[in-house]
Amino acid sequence: MQSTYAQRAGGFRYQMDLGAAMPKGGGIGTLVNMEPQILLSDNLAFGLRLGVAALAKDVTYYSIQENYNGEVSANASIAGTLNYYFNKGNSRLAPYIGGGFGYYILSSVKIDDSDFGDGEVGDLEASFAWAPMVRAGVELGKFRIGAEYNFVPKSGLQNVSGQVIGEAVNEYFGFTLGFFVGGGKWGK
């Protein structure tokens, strides 16, 4: 008697990924993605990725000011995704490729020492954008290693008073490690 434990169409799985983020043009950051998925077929999964990326990145100033000394930048996203797994159910190793399209909430703030002296902080506004994402990786059992690229458009850089003082690049590459629960496992 032969039994298999491969992914099954109609199954539900939940994955979580943690990793490093590298903004286009330089910088460093971290990211967290959580994604419930439903298996449309044994090798095809549709998901809803909820992600957050905190980035320290290059910015362009509209006018140079010497007294800025800190930057806070974060992207939050919700994206529909599709992954295809190259596994016939005969191996624990499952390479995959995927992509998605989603809605990104972007915030980039530059902190100026003089903004805190008067006790007034203006309204900070986030910007919003639709953007695609591509990814590839490999799963081994219930663990995964992946790479992704998020094609997020530029947004305004604000000071703590809410004034737009420059432009921030939001595209980033991510390298992730993660796991999933549910949905069966690869191999036999």
Beta strands, then each sheet from edge to edge (+ up, - down):
strand 1: 12-23
strand 2: 27-41
strand 3: 44-57
strand 4: 59-61
strand 5: 68-85
strand 6: 93-112
strand 7: 127-140
strand 8: 143-150
strand 9: 155-159
strand 10: 164-168
strand 11: 172-182
sheet 1: 4+ 10- 9+ 6+ 5- 3+ 2- 1+ 11- 8+ 7-
end
